[in-house]
Amino acid sequence: MQKPNNFTLGFSIAILSAITLFFNLSKGEVQPWDEGLYAYRAKSIIDYNCWLDQTQYTLGGLYSSTYPPLVPWAIALNFKVWGINLFSIRVFSVICSIILLTSLTFFFSRQYSQQLVFLLTTNLLISQHWILYSRQGTTDVPLICFIVLSLILGIKFIESQRKSESMMFGSAFALTIFLALMTKIVLSYLPIILFIPLVILKEKKKLLSLGTYFLIGVLLALPWYIQMYLKYGWDFLAALFPPHLYSAVEGNVRPLGIFYYLNQLIVSNPIVIFGFFSLARNFHRFNLKKLIADKGWVYSIFYIWALFGILIFSLAPTKLPHYTLYMLLPLIILSL
């Protein structure tokens, strides 16, 4: 039997993802609270043409308008095209999920067998949390899409030898940083983990070049943050800090405590047990320089993401089920 090429595999994953995620997408009702908050912001954009700031029209004022407006923008545009309905609210998350799964397929096909890549993408697709939040009009799946794209493009930039390739990947990297920063606040900076191997290996030239493109992405997003600060001052800045890390926001604590996300991850997809084994297997001799040398760029980056993601989220007082997504992806990748 002829071996399928990477394009065929990527196309197949895209079609499979679309069939799975679009099925009955318009059924049900708007989910509390986040999906409703973003849908309400999008509706205010349609009603009052307030694209940059929806604070005076949104539920809770700055409580829900502090988050950057990319997802409300996407929903508002969908309202104009498809009408005000559940499909319009959710289709952006579905598209981002399909783009992410397809991108992972092409990226990992260069170093793993197609069978393993198929298992990676389909296991992420069918994970309980992933399929649930891919079909909701919230920020998490789009943000993870932009984060992963930035990591992929950053790795391609680091590996590129020709100037034209470096400029292309660097510019695309800056764009994904901008999109991430216009989606959510603190977690958008997760691609900084790309700089850790560069610092350890003393790749000063690549570090400076990638840092420049990262800064360009930040500068592109800065005007929205500046205009919000000029309007609301410290009230806006205070909301930018992650209270979830040092306090129990809205009483979101769980009886399982630090084991909450461990439970959520295993329930979402038991294959993550192999990811935990991979973390433990390398942790007792944890040496980033040796890890990079032995396992390469890709493994090291997702190892750092998974390890510190689990530690930070597990120790944080606030426990929210959708944060499971930010550990689920790297753990499934490590399970390879």
C-alpha positions as CSV (number, residue, x, y, z in Angstrom):
1,M,0.0,0.0,0.0
2,Q,1.3,3.4,-0.9
3,K,2.3,5.5,2.0
4,P,0.1,8.7,2.3
5,N,2.0,12.0,2.1
6,N,1.9,14.7,4.7
7,F,-0.6,16.8,2.7
8,T,-3.1,13.9,2.6
9,L,-2.7,13.3,6.4
10,G,-3.1,17.1,7.2
11,F,-6.1,17.3,4.9
12,S,-7.7,14.2,6.5
13,I,-7.2,15.7,10.0
14,A,-8.8,18.9,8.9
15,I,-11.8,17.2,7.5
16,L,-12.1,14.9,10.5
17,S,-11.9,17.8,12.9
18,A,-14.4,19.8,10.9
19,I,-17.0,16.9,10.9
20,T,-16.5,16.4,14.6
21,L,-16.6,20.0,15.8
22,F,-19.2,21.4,13.4
23,F,-21.7,18.7,14.2
24,N,-24.8,20.2,15.9
25,L,-22.8,23.3,16.7
26,S,-26.0,25.5,16.8
27,K,-27.7,23.2,19.3
28,G,-28.1,24.1,23.0
29,E,-27.8,27.5,24.5
30,V,-25.2,30.1,25.4
31,Q,-22.9,28.8,28.2
32,P,-22.2,30.7,31.4
33,W,-20.3,32.7,32.1
34,D,-17.5,33.4,29.6
35,E,-19.4,32.5,26.4
36,G,-22.2,34.8,27.4
37,L,-19.9,37.6,28.3
38,Y,-18.1,37.6,25.0
39,A,-21.4,37.2,23.0
40,Y,-22.8,40.2,24.9
41,R,-19.7,42.2,24.0
42,A,-20.1,41.3,20.4
43,K,-23.7,42.2,20.4
44,S,-22.8,45.7,21.8
45,I,-20.3,46.1,19.0
46,I,-23.1,45.5,16.5
47,D,-25.6,47.7,18.3
48,Y,-23.3,50.7,19.2
49,N,-20.3,50.3,16.8
50,C,-17.9,50.3,19.8
51,W,-15.1,48.2,18.4
52,L,-12.3,49.4,20.6
53,D,-14.1,49.6,24.0
54,Q,-17.4,47.9,25.0
55,T,-17.1,48.8,28.8
56,Q,-20.2,50.9,29.1
57,Y,-22.4,48.3,27.4
58,T,-21.0,45.0,28.8
59,L,-22.1,43.0,31.8
60,G,-20.1,44.2,34.8
61,G,-18.2,47.0,33.0
62,L,-14.5,46.4,33.2
63,Y,-15.1,43.0,34.8
64,S,-15.8,41.6,31.3
65,S,-14.3,44.3,29.0
66,T,-10.7,44.1,30.4
67,Y,-10.0,41.1,28.2
68,P,-8.7,42.1,24.8
69,P,-11.4,42.3,22.0
70,L,-10.2,39.8,19.3
71,V,-12.8,37.1,20.2
72,P,-15.7,39.7,20.5
73,W,-14.5,41.2,17.1
74,A,-14.7,37.7,15.5
75,I,-18.1,37.0,16.9
76,A,-19.4,40.4,15.9
77,L,-18.2,39.8,12.3
78,N,-19.9,36.5,12.3
79,F,-23.1,38.1,13.6
80,K,-23.0,40.3,10.5
81,V,-22.5,37.3,8.2
82,W,-24.5,34.5,9.8
83,G,-26.9,36.5,12.0
84,I,-27.1,36.5,15.8
85,N,-27.1,32.8,16.7
86,L,-25.0,30.1,18.4
87,F,-23.2,29.2,15.2
88,S,-21.9,32.8,14.9
89,I,-20.8,32.8,18.6
90,R,-18.9,29.5,18.3
91,V,-17.5,29.1,14.8
92,F,-14.3,31.2,15.4
93,S,-13.3,28.7,18.2
94,V,-14.0,25.8,15.8
95,I,-11.9,27.3,13.0
96,C,-9.0,28.0,15.4
97,S,-9.2,24.4,16.7
98,I,-9.1,23.0,13.1
99,I,-6.1,25.3,12.2
100,L,-4.2,24.1,15.4
101,L,-4.8,20.4,14.8
102,T,-3.8,20.7,11.1
103,S,-0.7,22.8,12.0
104,L,0.4,20.2,14.5
105,T,-0.1,17.5,11.9
106,F,2.3,19.1,9.4
107,F,4.8,20.2,12.0
108,F,5.2,16.9,13.8
109,S,5.1,14.9,10.6
110,R,8.7,16.0,9.9
111,Q,10.1,14.0,12.9
112,Y,7.5,11.4,13.9
113,S,5.7,8.6,12.0
114,Q,2.4,9.4,10.5
115,Q,0.7,6.9,12.8
116,L,2.0,8.7,15.8
117,V,1.0,12.1,14.4
118,F,-2.5,10.8,13.7
119,L,-2.7,9.5,17.3
120,L,-1.5,12.9,18.6
121,T,-4.0,15.0,16.8
122,T,-7.0,12.7,17.2
123,N,-6.3,12.2,20.9
124,L,-6.3,16.0,21.4
125,L,-9.5,16.3,19.3
126,I,-11.4,13.7,21.3
127,S,-10.2,14.9,24.7
128,Q,-13.2,15.8,26.8
129,H,-12.1,19.4,27.6
130,W,-10.8,20.1,24.1
131,I,-14.0,19.1,22.2
132,L,-16.1,21.0,24.8
133,Y,-14.2,24.3,24.6
134,S,-13.6,24.1,20.9
135,R,-17.3,24.3,20.5
136,Q,-17.7,27.4,22.8
137,G,-17.3,31.1,22.0
138,T,-14.5,31.7,24.5
139,T,-10.9,32.7,24.4
140,D,-9.0,29.6,25.4
141,V,-8.9,27.5,22.2
142,P,-8.1,30.6,20.0
143,L,-5.4,31.6,22.4
144,I,-3.8,28.1,22.5
145,C,-4.0,28.1,18.7
146,F,-2.0,31.4,18.5
147,I,0.5,30.2,21.1
148,V,1.2,27.0,19.3
149,L,1.5,28.7,16.0
150,S,4.0,31.2,17.5
151,L,6.0,28.3,18.9
152,I,6.0,26.5,15.6
153,L,7.0,29.7,13.7
154,G,9.6,30.5,16.4
155,I,11.2,27.1,16.0
156,K,11.2,27.5,12.2
157,F,12.8,30.9,12.6
158,I,15.5,29.5,14.9
159,E,16.2,26.7,12.4
160,S,16.1,28.9,9.3
161,Q,19.4,29.5,7.5
162,R,18.4,31.9,4.8
163,K,17.6,35.6,5.4
164,S,14.4,35.5,3.4
165,E,13.1,32.5,5.5
166,S,14.1,34.2,8.7
167,M,12.2,37.3,7.8
168,M,9.1,35.4,6.7
169,F,9.0,33.2,9.9
170,G,9.9,36.1,12.1
171,S,7.1,38.3,10.7
172,A,4.6,35.5,11.0
173,F,5.8,35.0,14.6
174,A,5.3,38.7,15.4
175,L,1.7,38.5,14.0
176,T,0.8,35.5,16.1
177,I,2.2,37.2,19.2
178,F,0.0,40.2,18.4
179,L,-3.1,37.9,17.9
180,A,-2.4,36.2,21.2
181,L,-2.1,39.5,23.1
182,M,-5.4,40.7,21.5
183,T,-7.1,37.5,22.8
184,K,-6.0,37.2,26.4
185,I,-3.6,38.9,28.8
186,V,-1.0,37.1,30.8
187,L,-1.1,33.6,29.2
188,S,-0.3,35.3,25.8
189,Y,3.3,35.6,26.9
190,L,3.7,31.8,27.1
191,P,5.8,31.8,23.9
192,I,8.6,33.4,26.0
193,I,9.6,29.8,26.7
194,L,11.2,29.8,23.3
195,F,13.9,32.1,24.7
196,I,14.9,29.7,27.4
197,P,16.8,27.2,25.2
198,L,18.4,30.2,23.3
199,V,19.7,31.6,26.6
200,I,21.0,28.2,27.8
201,L,22.8,27.5,24.5
202,K,24.0,31.1,24.3
203,E,22.6,31.7,20.9
204,K,22.9,35.5,21.2
205,K,22.2,36.4,17.6
206,K,19.0,34.3,17.3
207,L,17.9,35.5,20.8
208,L,18.2,39.1,19.8
209,S,16.5,38.6,16.4
210,L,13.6,36.6,17.8
211,G,13.3,39.1,20.7
212,T,13.0,41.9,18.2
213,Y,10.1,40.1,16.4
214,F,8.5,39.4,19.8
215,L,8.7,43.1,20.6
216,I,7.1,44.0,17.3
217,G,4.2,41.8,18.2
218,V,3.8,43.5,21.6
219,L,4.0,46.9,20.0
220,L,1.3,46.1,17.5
221,A,-1.0,45.2,20.4
222,L,0.0,48.1,22.6
223,P,-2.3,50.8,21.2
224,W,-5.4,49.0,22.5
225,Y,-3.9,48.7,25.9
226,I,-2.8,52.3,26.0
227,Q,-6.2,53.7,25.0
228,M,-7.9,51.5,27.7
229,Y,-5.4,52.8,30.3
230,L,-6.0,56.4,29.2
231,K,-9.7,55.9,29.8
232,Y,-9.7,53.9,33.0
233,G,-6.3,54.3,34.5
234,W,-5.4,52.1,37.5
235,D,-8.7,50.2,37.4
236,F,-7.8,48.8,34.0
237,L,-4.1,48.1,35.0
238,A,-5.2,46.3,38.2
239,A,-7.4,44.0,36.2
240,L,-4.5,43.1,34.0
241,F,-2.7,41.3,36.9
242,P,-3.7,37.6,37.2
243,P,-5.7,37.4,40.5
244,H,-6.3,33.7,39.8
245,L,-2.6,33.0,40.8
246,Y,-2.8,34.5,44.3
247,S,-6.5,34.5,45.3
248,A,-9.6,32.4,44.9
249,V,-11.6,34.4,42.3
250,E,-15.4,34.1,42.7
251,G,-14.9,31.3,45.2
252,N,-13.5,28.9,42.6
253,V,-11.7,26.5,44.9
254,R,-11.9,22.7,44.7
255,P,-11.8,20.0,47.4
256,L,-9.0,18.2,45.5
257,G,-6.7,21.2,45.9
258,I,-3.4,20.7,44.1
259,F,-4.6,17.4,42.6
260,Y,-7.6,19.0,40.9
261,Y,-5.9,19.4,37.5
262,L,-4.3,16.0,37.7
263,N,-7.8,14.6,38.0
264,Q,-9.2,16.8,35.3
265,L,-6.4,15.8,32.9
266,I,-6.8,12.1,33.4
267,V,-10.6,12.3,33.1
268,S,-10.2,14.4,29.9
269,N,-7.9,11.8,28.2
270,P,-6.1,9.0,30.1
271,I,-3.3,9.0,27.5
272,V,-1.8,12.0,29.5
273,I,-0.5,9.4,32.0
274,F,2.3,8.8,29.4
275,G,3.0,12.5,29.4
276,F,3.3,12.5,33.2
277,F,5.7,9.5,32.9
278,S,7.8,11.5,30.4
279,L,7.9,14.4,32.8
280,A,8.9,12.2,35.7
281,R,11.5,10.3,33.7
282,N,13.4,13.4,32.9
283,F,12.8,15.4,36.0
284,H,15.1,13.5,38.4
285,R,18.1,14.4,36.1
286,F,16.6,17.8,35.1
287,N,19.2,19.6,33.1
288,L,17.9,21.9,30.4
289,K,21.1,21.9,28.4
290,K,21.3,18.1,28.4
291,L,17.6,17.9,27.7
292,I,17.9,20.0,24.6
293,A,20.9,18.0,23.4
294,D,19.2,14.7,24.0
295,K,15.6,15.4,23.0
296,G,15.9,18.5,20.8
297,W,14.1,21.8,20.6
298,V,10.6,20.6,20.3
299,Y,10.5,18.2,23.2
300,S,12.3,20.7,25.5
301,I,9.9,23.5,24.8
302,F,6.8,21.4,25.4
303,Y,8.4,19.8,28.4
304,I,9.0,23.3,30.0
305,W,5.4,24.3,29.1
306,A,3.9,21.1,30.7
307,L,6.1,21.1,33.8
308,F,5.7,24.8,34.8
309,G,2.1,24.9,33.6
310,I,1.2,22.0,36.0
311,L,3.1,23.5,38.9
312,I,1.7,27.1,38.5
313,F,-1.9,26.1,37.9
314,S,-1.9,23.4,40.6
315,L,-0.6,25.8,43.2
316,A,-2.8,28.7,42.2
317,P,-5.8,29.1,44.6
318,T,-8.3,29.5,41.7
319,K,-9.3,26.3,40.0
320,L,-11.2,26.5,36.7
321,P,-11.9,23.5,34.4
322,H,-11.0,25.4,31.2
323,Y,-7.4,25.9,32.5
324,T,-7.0,22.2,31.9
325,L,-6.6,23.0,28.2
326,Y,-3.3,24.7,28.8
327,M,-1.7,21.5,30.3
328,L,-3.6,19.0,28.1
329,L,-1.9,19.9,24.8
330,P,1.7,19.7,25.9
331,L,1.1,16.5,27.9
332,I,-0.4,14.8,24.9
333,I,2.5,15.9,22.8
334,L,4.9,14.5,25.5
335,S,3.0,11.2,25.4
336,L,4.6,10.6,22.0
